[in-house]
């Protein structure tokens, strides 16, 4: 029996197009309250997976359940529980946001005051009032994206599946959308398919990465960042000490794996054993040795490095 908080269950999901295997046996579970960043390089199978979860594409093998309903046998039931922002957010260009949202609300079965309230809520949340009566074809890419997201949340779904939700948005608009996602997260399960790594640390509570159709990581953003080669390394900039003395002092700490000197004299990168936090120990030893510290900070690691490590090797 599925966990009461489980909204999406994917087991052994496979999709083949002729001889091409686009998705290769992935399993993934998304619970209420999760904001899952679904990552991967172009062509990894992200969009194909999202289309299968929404019932848009049939599966080749495996099983998907959404809110306890089997996507293969109950596609209409699951579509009522999902809000989907597809890649590119295809819209009717000759419509205005006003006519589009009214049309989509009617398709969703909304009528009367319920329809008006749903449209008004979506327009306010996505801040599209200034373009409400303009033809969609005349809108910028950013506004088209926001109209597409307004359409996705119109019926207040339990699950949101968003394919590149901040694509084309300026920094202020990105912030607005991220705040909206955070606001909605507690009562929904949200999956964000993206290639923008900053989305993970900005808004996601979990991250899953696929490469060549296979799952290569599923964990928290902190766990993902912890895979970076420089995670928790200490960057030390100092004066009045020789490299040899600094190296001897720091490598004498049992928690230190190695010391590398960078950018010439006066700069060292101290790597911990097993990714442990060593900044306090480093600070203590340099004070004891009378080394003048100009700067001391902890490296968190670059997600780009981890992404390449996980996706190029697979």
Buried (B, 14 or more C-beta within 10 A) or exposed (E): EEEEEBBBBBEEBBBBEEEEBBBBBBEBBBBBBBBBBBBBBEEBBBBBBBBBBBBBBEBBEBBBBBBBBBBBEBBEBBBBBBBBBBBBBEBEEEBBBBBBBBEBBEEBEBEEEEBEEBBEBBBEBBBBEEBBEBBBEEBEEBBBBBBBBBBBBBBEBBBBBBBBBBBBBEEEBBEBBBEBBBEBBEEBBBBBBBBBBEBBBBBBBBBBBBBBBBBBBBEEBEEBBBBBEBBBBBBBBBEEBEBEEBBEBBEEBEBBBEBEBEEEEBBBBBBBEEBEEBBEBBBEBBEEBEBEBEEBEBBBBBBEBBBEBBBEEB
